[in-house]
Amino acid sequence: MKFEYKVENMRLHGMTSMVLTKEHEKKLNELGEEGWEMVGLTASASGRNIAAVFKREKI
């Protein structure tokens, strides 16, 4: 079985606590519909950006 990977960088919003928006949720749902599964998530040192790693079976 072979896989392909995708990294999605997202800038978080908020002043004191960083939050994901409805736009982020929409993008994540679109990726799920395309067959992508999130396998990892990491935040930058500032906490203002996150990188989500996705994989799906390569056809």
N, CA, C and O atoms as a GROMACS GRO file, in nm:
protein
  236
    1MET      N    1   0.085  -0.118   0.000
    1MET     CA    2   0.000   0.000   0.000
    1MET      C    3   0.090   0.124   0.000
    1MET      O    4   0.186   0.131   0.077
    2LYS      N    5   0.060   0.221  -0.085
    2LYS     CA    6   0.136   0.345  -0.092
    2LYS      C    7   0.047   0.461  -0.049
    2LYS      O    8  -0.075   0.459  -0.066
    3PHE      N    9   0.112   0.563   0.008
    3PHE     CA   10   0.039   0.680   0.056
    3PHE      C   11   0.097   0.806  -0.004
    3PHE      O   12   0.214   0.810  -0.043
    4GLU      N   13   0.014   0.911  -0.010
    4GLU     CA   14   0.062   1.044  -0.042
    4GLU      C   15   0.029   1.133   0.077
    4GLU      O   16  -0.065   1.106   0.152
    5TYR      N   17   0.107   1.239   0.092
    5TYR     CA   18   0.094   1.326   0.209
    5TYR      C   19   0.071   1.470   0.167
    5TYR      O   20   0.111   1.512   0.058
    6LYS      N   21   0.006   1.544   0.254
    6LYS     CA   22  -0.025   1.685   0.229
    6LYS      C   23  -0.008   1.760   0.360
    6LYS      O   24  -0.048   1.712   0.466
    7VAL      N   25   0.053   1.878   0.352
    7VAL     CA   26   0.066   1.965   0.470
    7VAL      C   27  -0.018   2.089   0.447
    7VAL      O   28  -0.006   2.156   0.344
    8GLU      N   29  -0.102   2.119   0.542
    8GLU     CA   30  -0.191   2.236   0.535
    8GLU      C   31  -0.150   2.331   0.649
    8GLU      O   32  -0.160   2.295   0.766
    9ASN      N   33  -0.104   2.451   0.613
    9ASN     CA   34  -0.065   2.551   0.713
    9ASN      C   35  -0.184   2.643   0.738
    9ASN      O   36  -0.248   2.691   0.645
   10MET      N   37  -0.212   2.667   0.866
   10MET     CA   38  -0.326   2.751   0.902
   10MET      C   39  -0.284   2.854   1.005
   10MET      O   40  -0.217   2.823   1.103
   11ARG      N   41  -0.325   2.977   0.982
   11ARG     CA   42  -0.301   3.084   1.079
   11ARG      C   43  -0.422   3.092   1.171
   11ARG      O   44  -0.536   3.102   1.125
   12LEU      N   45  -0.397   3.088   1.300
   12LEU     CA   46  -0.505   3.093   1.399
   12LEU      C   47  -0.544   3.238   1.426
   12LEU      O   48  -0.466   3.329   1.400
   13HIS      N   49  -0.663   3.257   1.478
   13HIS     CA   50  -0.716   3.390   1.506
   13HIS      C   51  -0.743   3.406   1.655
   13HIS      O   52  -0.761   3.307   1.727
   14GLY      N   53  -0.746   3.528   1.701
   14GLY     CA   54  -0.775   3.556   1.841
   14GLY      C   55  -0.664   3.639   1.903
   14GLY      O   56  -0.552   3.641   1.853
   15MET      N   57  -0.695   3.706   2.011
   15MET     CA   58  -0.596   3.791   2.078
   15MET      C   59  -0.529   3.718   2.194
   15MET      O   60  -0.406   3.719   2.205
   16THR      N   61  -0.607   3.654   2.279
   16THR     CA   62  -0.547   3.588   2.395
   16THR      C   63  -0.544   3.437   2.380
   16THR      O   64  -0.449   3.372   2.424
   17SER      N   65  -0.646   3.381   2.320
   17SER     CA   66  -0.645   3.237   2.295
   17SER      C   67  -0.662   3.214   2.146
   17SER      O   68  -0.750   3.273   2.083
   18MET      N   69  -0.580   3.130   2.090
   18MET     CA   70  -0.582   3.105   1.947
   18MET      C   71  -0.694   3.007   1.914
   18MET      O   72  -0.708   2.904   1.980
   19VAL      N   73  -0.772   3.039   1.814
   19VAL     CA   74  -0.888   2.957   1.780
   19VAL      C   75  -0.892   2.929   1.630
   19VAL      O   76  -0.845   3.008   1.548
   20LEU      N   77  -0.950   2.816   1.597
   20LEU     CA   78  -0.981   2.782   1.459
   20LEU      C   79  -1.117   2.841   1.425
   20LEU      O   80  -1.206   2.845   1.510
   21THR      N   81  -1.134   2.887   1.303
   21THR     CA   82  -1.258   2.951   1.260
   21THR      C   83  -1.344   2.853   1.181
   21THR      O   84  -1.303   2.741   1.153
   22LYS      N   85  -1.462   2.898   1.146
   22LYS     CA   86  -1.551   2.820   1.060
   22LYS      C   87  -1.486   2.795   0.924
   22LYS      O   88  -1.508   2.692   0.862
   23GLU      N   89  -1.405   2.891   0.878
   23GLU     CA   90  -1.334   2.873   0.750
   23GLU      C   91  -1.233   2.758   0.760
   23GLU      O   92  -1.219   2.679   0.667
   24HIS      N   93  -1.163   2.749   0.875
   24HIS     CA   94  -1.072   2.637   0.896
   24HIS      C   95  -1.150   2.505   0.895
   24HIS      O   96  -1.108   2.408   0.831
   25GLU      N   97  -1.262   2.504   0.965
   25GLU     CA   98  -1.346   2.384   0.973
   25GLU      C   99  -1.392   2.342   0.833
   25GLU      O  100  -1.391   2.224   0.799
   26LYS      N  101  -1.432   2.440   0.753
   26LYS     CA  102  -1.476   2.411   0.616
   26LYS      C  103  -1.363   2.347   0.536
   26LYS      O  104  -1.385   2.249   0.465
   27LYS      N  105  -1.243   2.403   0.546
   27LYS     CA  106  -1.128   2.349   0.473
   27LYS      C  107  -1.097   2.206   0.518
   27LYS      O  108  -1.070   2.120   0.435
   28LEU      N  109  -1.100   2.182   0.649
   28LEU     CA  110  -1.073   2.047   0.701
   28LEU      C  111  -1.177   1.948   0.653
   28LEU      O  112  -1.144   1.834   0.620
   29ASN      N  113  -1.304   1.989   0.649
   29ASN     CA  114  -1.410   1.901   0.599
   29ASN      C  115  -1.392   1.873   0.450
   29ASN      O  116  -1.418   1.761   0.405
   30GLU      N  117  -1.350   1.974   0.373
   30GLU     CA  118  -1.324   1.952   0.230
   30GLU      C  119  -1.213   1.849   0.210
   30GLU      O  120  -1.224   1.761   0.124
   31LEU      N  121  -1.107   1.860   0.289
   31LEU     CA  122  -0.997   1.763   0.278
   31LEU      C  123  -1.046   1.623   0.314
   31LEU      O  124  -1.006   1.526   0.250
   32GLY      N  125  -1.130   1.612   0.415
   32GLY     CA  126  -1.187   1.482   0.452
   32GLY      C  127  -1.270   1.424   0.340
   32GLY      O  128  -1.264   1.304   0.314
   33GLU      N  129  -1.347   1.507   0.273
   33GLU     CA  130  -1.429   1.461   0.160
   33GLU      C  131  -1.342   1.412   0.045
   33GLU      O  132  -1.383   1.325  -0.032
   34GLU      N  133  -1.222   1.469   0.033
   34GLU     CA  134  -1.128   1.427  -0.072
   34GLU      C  135  -1.050   1.302  -0.034
   34GLU      O  136  -0.966   1.254  -0.110
   35GLY      N  137  -1.077   1.250   0.085
   35GLY     CA  138  -1.010   1.127   0.128
   35GLY      C  139  -0.887   1.147   0.216
   35GLY      O  140  -0.821   1.050   0.252
   36TRP      N  141  -0.856   1.272   0.251
   36TRP     CA  142  -0.741   1.300   0.336
   36TRP      C  143  -0.776   1.274   0.482
   36TRP      O  144  -0.884   1.310   0.529
   37GLU      N  145  -0.684   1.211   0.553
   37GLU     CA  146  -0.700   1.183   0.696
   37GLU      C  147  -0.588   1.253   0.771
   37GLU      O  148  -0.470   1.235   0.738
   38MET      N  149  -0.623   1.334   0.874
   38MET     CA  150  -0.520   1.402   0.951
   38MET      C  151  -0.443   1.301   1.035
   38MET      O  152  -0.502   1.219   1.106
   39VAL      N  153  -0.310   1.308   1.026
   39VAL     CA  154  -0.227   1.215   1.102
   39VAL      C  155  -0.133   1.287   1.198
   39VAL      O  156  -0.067   1.223   1.280
   40GLY      N  157  -0.127   1.419   1.188
   40GLY     CA  158  -0.041   1.494   1.278
   40GLY      C  159  -0.076   1.641   1.279
   40GLY      O  160  -0.137   1.693   1.185
   41LEU      N  161  -0.038   1.708   1.386
   41LEU     CA  162  -0.068   1.850   1.403
   41LEU      C  163   0.042   1.908   1.490
   41LEU      O  164   0.077   1.851   1.593
   42THR      N  165   0.098   2.022   1.449
   42THR     CA  166   0.200   2.087   1.530
   42THR      C  167   0.178   2.238   1.526
   42THR      O  168   0.129   2.291   1.426
   43ALA      N  169   0.214   2.305   1.633
   43ALA     CA  170   0.198   2.450   1.641
   43ALA      C  171   0.334   2.517   1.637
   43ALA      O  172   0.434   2.459   1.680
   44SER      N  173   0.337   2.638   1.585
   44SER     CA  174   0.461   2.716   1.585
   44SER      C  175   0.492   2.759   1.729
   44SER      O  176   0.408   2.747   1.818
   45ALA      N  177   0.612   2.808   1.750
   45ALA     CA  178   0.653   2.851   1.884
   45ALA      C  179   0.562   2.961   1.937
   45ALA      O  180   0.534   2.966   2.057
   46SER      N  181   0.514   3.048   1.848
   46SER     CA  182   0.426   3.157   1.892
   46SER      C  183   0.284   3.109   1.917
   46SER      O  184   0.207   3.175   1.986
   47GLY      N  185   0.249   2.992   1.861
   47GLY     CA  186   0.114   2.940   1.876
   47GLY      C  187   0.015   3.002   1.779
   47GLY      O  188  -0.104   2.971   1.785
   48ARG      N  189   0.061   3.088   1.691
   48ARG     CA  190  -0.027   3.156   1.597
   48ARG      C  191  -0.050   3.078   1.468
   48ARG      O  192  -0.142   3.108   1.393
   49ASN      N  193   0.033   2.980   1.443
   49ASN     CA  194   0.022   2.900   1.322
   49ASN      C  195   0.028   2.752   1.357
   49ASN      O  196   0.099   2.711   1.449
   50ILE      N  197  -0.048   2.673   1.282
   50ILE     CA  198  -0.038   2.529   1.297
   50ILE      C  199  -0.018   2.467   1.159
   50ILE      O  200  -0.061   2.521   1.056
   51ALA      N  201   0.047   2.354   1.161
   51ALA     CA  202   0.064   2.276   1.039
   51ALA      C  203  -0.001   2.141   1.064
   51ALA      O  204   0.033   2.071   1.159
   52ALA      N  205  -0.096   2.106   0.978
   52ALA     CA  206  -0.166   1.979   0.988
   52ALA      C  207  -0.115   1.888   0.876
   52ALA      O  208  -0.106   1.931   0.761
   53VAL      N  209  -0.081   1.766   0.910
   53VAL     CA  210  -0.032   1.669   0.812
   53VAL      C  211  -0.142   1.568   0.785
   53VAL      O  212  -0.202   1.513   0.877
   54PHE      N  213  -0.168   1.545   0.658
   54PHE     CA  214  -0.273   1.453   0.614
   54PHE      C  215  -0.211   1.344   0.526
   54PHE      O  216  -0.107   1.364   0.465
   55LYS      N  217  -0.278   1.228   0.521
   55LYS     CA  218  -0.237   1.124   0.428
   55LYS      C  219  -0.360   1.059   0.368
   55LYS      O  220  -0.470   1.063   0.425
   56ARG      N  221  -0.340   0.999   0.252
   56ARG     CA  222  -0.444   0.918   0.190
   56ARG      C  223  -0.374   0.814   0.103
   56ARG      O  224  -0.259   0.831   0.062
   57GLU      N  225  -0.447   0.707   0.078
   57GLU     CA  226  -0.390   0.601  -0.004
   57GLU      C  227  -0.368   0.652  -0.146
   57GLU      O  228  -0.456   0.714  -0.206
   58LYS      N  229  -0.250   0.624  -0.198
   58LYS     CA  230  -0.217   0.664  -0.334
   58LYS      C  231  -0.273   0.561  -0.430
   58LYS      O  232  -0.255   0.441  -0.413
   59ILE      N  233  -0.342   0.609  -0.533
   59ILE     CA  234  -0.405   0.520  -0.630
   59ILE      C  235  -0.317   0.505  -0.753
   59ILE      O  236  -0.353   0.434  -0.846
   0.00000   0.00000   0.00000
